[in-house]
Each structure stands twice: as C-alpha cells, then as structure tokens.
Amino acid sequence: MKLRGLHVALTMATLGLAFINPLTGGVAALVLGIVTGFVGGHIVLTRIGPHGRVAPVARIYAALGWPVRTSS
C-alpha cells in the first residue's frame, strides 16, 4: 500500500508539473517512469529469484551495485 500511495503521489505531482510547464512535466514523467520501472524490476526479481531467463537482468543490477537477493 505504501508503494501504491507513493506512486499516486508522484503521478499527481507530475500531472501538476505538466500543467504548469509541459516540457518539464514530460521530462519528469520520463525520468520517473525509468526510475520506478528499475525499482519495480528489482522488487520482482527479489520475489522470483535471479535464476533462469532473468539471470542476465539480475547481473545488470549486480553490476550497478544493487545485487538481487531473494526474499525468504
């Protein structure tokens, strides 16, 4: 629920920014989309494990200093 609330707050802030300055809002939306996708990918890999076909993606996270450790 916390993650959902954060996502809604970021969406509303980006929408407000887009009404004030569309170019800045567009850039902010792009950056937030990339960041939230990256964080979400890490959460999914933590839950399913870094094995099989997703192992190359897990190695990317490890190379960036954020290794995937499975949740227990």
C-alpha positions in Angstrom: 0.0 0.0 0.0 2.9 2.4 0.7 4.3 1.8 -2.7 0.9 2.4 -4.3 0.4 5.6 -2.3 3.9 6.8 -3.4 3.1 6.1 -7.0 -0.2 8.0 -6.8 1.6 11.0 -5.2 4.3 11.0 -7.8 1.7 10.8 -10.6 -0.3 13.7 -9.2 2.9 15.8 -8.8 4.0 15.1 -12.3 0.5 15.9 -13.7 0.5 19.2 -11.8 4.0 20.0 -13.1 2.9 19.2 -16.6 0.0 21.7 -16.3 2.5 24.4 -15.2 5.3 23.6 -17.6 4.6 20.8 -20.2 8.2 20.3 -21.2 9.4 19.9 -17.6 6.4 17.7 -16.9 7.3 15.4 -19.8 10.9 15.1 -18.8 9.9 14.4 -15.2 7.5 11.8 -16.3 10.2 10.1 -18.4 12.7 10.1 -15.5 10.1 8.9 -13.0 9.0 6.1 -15.4 12.5 4.9 -15.8 13.3 5.0 -12.1 10.0 3.4 -10.9 10.5 0.7 -13.6 14.0 0.0 -12.4 12.9 -0.2 -8.8 9.9 -2.4 -9.7 12.1 -4.7 -11.7 14.3 -5.2 -8.6 11.3 -5.9 -6.4 10.1 -8.5 -8.9 13.5 -10.2 -9.2 13.8 -10.3 -5.4 10.5 -12.2 -5.2 11.0 -14.6 -8.1 14.8 -15.1 -7.7 17.6 -14.3 -10.1 17.6 -17.6 -11.9 16.8 -18.8 -15.4 16.0 -16.4 -18.1 16.1 -13.4 -15.8 19.7 -14.0 -14.7 21.2 -11.5 -17.2 18.9 -8.8 -15.8 20.0 -9.7 -12.3 23.6 -9.4 -13.4 22.9 -5.8 -14.5 21.6 -4.9 -11.1 24.7 -6.5 -9.5 27.0 -4.5 -11.8 25.2 -1.3 -10.8 25.9 -2.2 -7.1 22.4 -3.3 -6.2 22.5 -7.1 -6.3 19.3 -9.1 -6.2 18.9 -11.2 -3.0 15.9 -13.4 -2.8 13.4 -12.8 -0.1 12.9 -15.5 2.5 
